[in-house]
Amino acid sequence: MKFVKADWDSEIHGFNLDSSAYLAELPQLRDALPMGAWAFASDAGHYSMRSSRCVKDLELASISVPTDKRGVLAIEFAPNQRKHESGLRIQYSGVSHFSIDYDQSIDWMQADTVLLDEILPRQEGCIHEIALTDASIIVHCQELEAVWGVV
């Protein structure tokens, strides 16, 4: 990720998380991001660690990959029972790239959970990168829609 920090720190045996540089840059990205991407990234609770609408600690539940170019890629996240009231579904349209890379270095966790994410503009859309405890997801798309209240 370009602005968001989500790195393992072996000295503290935990993750070093910092979204402050991204939040400082976010107002300048408003006109460059698609409407749905902007709405999700700029939601007041998105990066507020105490908010039930913060992506931190959501658990990766499922990924539905389209079988044709008109389809929609969907990623669902289950709520963390101690933090979230509901889960989150993100639907991506106009997908030109999707990847998930597993690290396999954190083998003591039962599920991959979200650390933080970052949405940046690109020509004809945006790039959404999601850092998980043991993997990273990258999606290049024309637009995304995030819907709370699922899973």
C-alpha positions in Angstrom: 0.0 0.0 0.0 1.2 3.5 -0.7 0.0 5.4 2.3 -1.5 2.9 4.8 0.9 1.0 7.0 0.0 -2.5 8.0 3.2 -4.4 8.8 4.2 -7.1 11.3 6.6 -5.9 13.9 8.6 -8.7 15.4 9.8 -6.6 18.3 6.3 -6.1 19.7 5.0 -9.4 18.3 2.0 -7.6 16.7 1.0 -5.5 13.7 2.0 -1.8 13.3 -1.1 -0.1 11.8 -1.3 3.5 10.7 -3.8 5.1 8.3 -2.9 8.7 9.2 -1.0 9.4 5.9 -3.9 8.0 3.9 -6.5 10.0 5.8 -4.4 13.1 5.2 -4.3 12.4 1.4 -7.9 11.2 1.1 -9.6 14.7 0.6 -7.4 15.2 -2.5 -8.6 11.9 -4.0 -12.3 12.8 -3.9 -12.7 13.8 -7.6 -10.4 11.0 -8.8 -12.2 8.1 -7.1 -15.4 6.5 -8.4 -18.5 7.5 -6.3 -18.9 4.2 -4.5 -15.2 3.9 -3.8 -15.2 7.4 -2.4 -18.2 6.8 -0.2 -16.6 3.7 1.3 -13.2 5.1 1.8 -14.5 8.4 3.3 -17.1 6.8 5.7 -16.5 8.3 9.1 -16.1 4.9 10.8 -13.9 3.2 8.1 -10.6 3.9 9.9 -11.9 4.6 13.4 -10.7 1.5 15.4 -13.6 1.8 17.9 -16.3 2.0 15.2 -18.5 -1.0 14.3 -18.0 0.2 10.7 -14.2 0.0 10.8 -12.8 -2.7 8.5 -10.2 -3.7 11.0 -10.8 -7.2 12.4 -13.5 -8.2 9.9 -12.9 -11.9 8.9 -12.6 -13.0 5.3 -15.6 -15.2 4.7 -15.9 -15.8 0.9 -14.8 -14.6 -2.5 -17.1 -15.0 -5.5 -15.2 -14.7 -8.8 -17.3 -13.9 -12.0 -17.2 -16.4 -14.8 -17.5 -13.7 -17.5 -16.4 -10.1 -18.1 -19.8 -8.6 -17.2 -19.9 -10.4 -13.8 -19.3 -8.9 -10.4 -16.5 -9.9 -8.1 -17.8 -10.1 -4.5 -15.8 -10.4 -1.3 -17.7 -11.0 1.9 -16.3 -10.4 5.4 -17.9 -11.8 8.6 -18.2 -9.6 11.6 -15.8 -9.9 14.5 -18.2 -10.8 17.3 -16.5 -8.4 19.8 -16.6 -5.4 17.5 -19.0 -5.5 14.6 -22.8 -5.5 14.5 -22.8 -7.0 11.0 -20.6 -8.1 8.1 -19.5 -6.4 5.0 -19.9 -7.3 1.3 -17.8 -5.4 -1.3 -18.9 -5.8 -4.9 -16.5 -4.8 -7.7 -17.6 -4.1 -11.3 -15.4 -3.7 -14.3 -12.6 -5.8 -12.8 -9.4 -5.9 -14.8 -7.2 -7.5 -12.1 -7.7 -9.6 -9.0 -5.1 -11.3 -6.9 -4.8 -12.8 -3.4 -1.3 -13.5 -2.1 -0.9 -15.7 1.0 2.0 -15.1 3.3 1.5 -18.2 5.6 3.6 -16.6 8.4 0.8 -16.2 11.0 -0.2 -19.8 11.5 -1.8 -19.3 15.0 -4.9 -17.5 13.7 -7.9 -19.5 12.7 -9.2 -17.0 10.1 -7.6 -14.2 8.0 -8.8 -10.9 9.4 -8.6 -7.4 7.9 -5.8 -5.2 9.2 -6.5 -2.1 7.0 -7.2 -1.3 3.4 -6.5 1.5 0.9 -8.4 2.7 -2.2 -6.5 4.7 -4.8 -7.5 6.1 -8.1 -6.4 4.6 -11.4 -7.3 5.4 -15.0 -11.0 4.4 -15.4 -11.5 3.4 -11.8 -9.6 2.5 -8.7 -7.3 0.0 -7.0 -8.4 -1.5 -3.7 -5.8 -3.2 -1.6 -6.7 -5.1 1.5 -4.1 -6.2 4.0 -5.1 -9.3 5.9 -3.3 -11.0 8.8 -1.9 -13.6 6.5 -2.6 -12.4 3.0 -3.2 -9.4 0.8 -6.0 -8.8 -1.8 -5.6 -6.4 -4.7 -8.5 -5.5 -7.0 -8.4 -3.1 -10.0 -11.9 -2.2 -11.0 -14.1 0.5 -12.5 -16.3 0.8 -9.4 -17.0 -0.8 -6.0 -20.0 -0.9 -3.7 -19.6 -1.7 0.0 -22.7 -2.8 1.8 -22.8 -3.3 5.6 -25.4 -5.6 7.1 -24.5 -8.9 5.4 -23.0 -12.3 6.3 
